[in-house]
């Protein structure tokens, strides 16, 4: 699978949005500029009255005891067949791709969100910690199946459970 990075990024076959809603902890990321210095990062998804999804991203600046920061945005499905391709907007008129490329399809306990150009990535979990075995399994698939440069991933400090 040496050329996985040249193939179009594949998404999961289906996302049940009702199961996907709720709070997720960021386990690791290929950071975006606006995330600089963020620790204890969480994303909470709730259904809006118009059918779109409210996105609340929260973090602590520079340390788990640092200053609280948050930003609210919205997401919407762009591929209804799978619900795995969404757009997210925090600053109008800019929106970004949010593609679910890995998902615990039985219990929705972990998810991996990518971007088609592979410059961004988020490994998410329902709990602040993820087992090393699952994390390493995801890293293997991210590199070998999805074509990500996993050396760019940074672990996100989270509080102990």
C-alpha positions as CSV (number, residue, x, y, z in Angstrom):
1,X,0.0,0.0,0.0
2,X,2.9,2.3,-0.6
3,X,0.9,4.7,-2.8
4,X,-2.1,5.1,-0.4
5,X,-1.4,8.8,-0.2
6,X,-2.1,9.2,-3.9
7,X,-5.6,7.6,-3.8
8,X,-8.7,9.5,-2.9
9,X,-9.4,9.5,0.8
10,X,-12.0,6.8,1.7
11,X,-14.8,7.4,4.2
12,X,-16.7,4.9,6.3
13,X,-19.8,3.2,4.7
14,X,-22.3,4.9,7.1
15,X,-22.5,7.3,10.0
16,X,-25.6,7.2,12.2
17,X,-25.6,10.9,13.2
18,X,-27.8,10.3,16.3
19,X,-25.1,7.9,17.6
20,X,-22.3,10.3,16.6
21,X,-23.8,13.2,18.5
22,X,-22.4,13.9,22.0
23,X,-19.0,14.6,23.5
24,X,-15.7,13.4,22.0
25,X,-12.2,13.8,23.4
26,X,-9.3,14.6,21.0
27,X,-6.7,11.9,21.5
28,X,-4.3,13.1,18.7
29,X,-4.3,15.5,15.8
30,X,-2.4,16.9,12.9
31,X,-2.9,20.4,14.4
32,X,-4.4,23.4,12.6
33,X,-3.1,26.9,13.4
34,X,-6.1,27.8,15.6
35,X,-5.4,24.8,17.8
36,X,-1.9,25.9,18.8
37,X,-1.3,25.4,22.5
38,X,-4.7,23.6,23.1
39,X,-4.8,20.8,25.6
40,X,-7.8,18.8,27.0
41,X,-9.6,19.3,23.7
42,X,-13.2,18.2,23.4
43,X,-15.8,18.5,20.6
44,X,-19.5,18.3,21.5
45,X,-22.0,17.8,18.7
46,X,-25.7,18.5,19.2
47,X,-28.6,18.5,16.7
48,X,-29.9,22.0,15.8
49,X,-33.6,22.7,15.1
50,X,-32.8,23.2,11.4
51,X,-31.3,19.7,11.2
52,X,-27.7,20.8,11.0
53,X,-25.3,20.0,13.9
54,X,-24.0,22.5,16.5
55,X,-20.3,22.0,17.1
56,X,-18.7,23.2,20.4
57,X,-15.0,22.9,20.5
58,X,-13.4,23.5,23.9
59,X,-9.8,23.4,25.2
60,X,-7.4,24.7,27.9
61,X,-4.6,26.9,26.7
62,X,-1.0,25.6,27.2
63,X,-1.9,23.2,30.1
64,X,-4.8,21.2,31.5
65,X,-5.2,23.9,34.2
66,X,-4.8,26.8,31.7
67,X,-7.3,29.4,30.5
68,X,-10.5,28.0,29.0
69,X,-11.2,28.6,25.4
70,X,-14.2,27.6,23.2
71,X,-15.6,28.2,19.8
72,X,-19.0,27.3,18.4
73,X,-19.7,26.4,14.8
74,X,-22.0,24.3,12.7
75,X,-21.7,21.2,10.6
76,X,-23.9,19.8,7.8
77,X,-23.9,16.6,5.8
78,X,-22.8,17.0,2.2
79,X,-23.1,13.3,1.2
80,X,-26.4,11.9,2.4
81,X,-25.7,8.4,1.2
82,X,-23.1,7.8,3.9
83,X,-23.4,10.8,6.3
84,X,-19.6,10.5,6.4
85,X,-18.7,13.6,4.5
86,X,-19.6,16.9,6.3
87,X,-18.6,20.5,6.1
88,X,-17.9,22.5,9.3
89,X,-17.9,26.2,9.6
90,X,-16.6,28.3,12.5
91,X,-15.9,31.6,10.7
92,X,-18.3,32.7,7.9
93,X,-17.8,32.3,5.0
94,X,-15.1,29.7,5.5
95,X,-15.9,26.0,5.9
96,X,-13.8,22.9,5.9
97,X,-14.2,19.3,5.0
98,X,-14.9,16.9,7.9
99,X,-14.7,13.3,6.6
100,X,-15.2,10.4,9.0
101,X,-12.6,7.8,7.8
102,X,-12.6,5.4,10.8
103,X,-15.4,4.7,13.2
104,X,-16.3,2.1,15.8
105,X,-19.5,1.2,14.0
106,X,-20.9,-0.9,16.8
107,X,-20.5,1.4,19.9
108,X,-19.3,4.7,18.5
109,X,-16.5,4.8,21.0
110,X,-13.9,6.1,18.6
111,X,-13.7,8.0,15.4
112,X,-11.1,9.4,13.1
113,X,-11.8,12.5,11.1
114,X,-9.7,13.5,8.1
115,X,-9.5,16.0,5.3
116,X,-9.3,15.0,1.6
117,X,-5.9,16.7,1.2
118,X,-4.6,14.8,4.3
119,X,-3.3,18.0,5.9
120,X,-5.6,17.6,8.9
121,X,-6.6,14.7,11.1
122,X,-8.3,14.1,14.4
123,X,-8.4,10.9,16.4
124,X,-11.4,11.1,18.7
125,X,-12.6,9.0,21.7
126,X,-15.6,9.0,24.0
127,X,-13.2,8.8,26.9
128,X,-10.2,11.1,27.7
129,X,-7.8,8.1,27.2
130,X,-7.5,5.5,24.5
131,X,-5.7,2.1,24.9
132,X,-2.3,1.9,23.3
133,X,-3.4,-1.1,21.3
134,X,-6.3,0.7,19.6
135,X,-4.2,3.8,19.1
136,X,-1.5,1.8,17.4
137,X,-4.0,-0.1,15.3
138,X,-5.5,3.2,14.1
139,X,-2.0,4.6,13.3
140,X,-1.3,1.5,11.2
141,X,-4.5,2.0,9.2
142,X,-4.0,5.7,8.9
143,X,-0.6,5.2,7.3
144,X,-1.1,2.0,5.3
145,X,-4.8,2.3,4.2
146,X,-5.4,6.1,4.3
147,X,-2.0,7.4,3.2
148,X,-1.4,9.8,6.1
149,X,2.1,10.9,7.3
150,X,1.6,9.8,10.9
151,X,4.9,11.5,12.0
152,X,2.8,14.8,11.9
153,X,0.4,13.5,14.5
154,X,0.6,15.1,18.0
155,X,-0.9,13.4,21.1
156,X,-3.3,15.7,22.9
157,X,-2.9,16.0,26.7
158,X,-6.2,14.9,28.4
159,X,-7.0,14.7,32.1
160,X,-6.7,11.2,33.7
161,X,-9.9,9.2,33.8
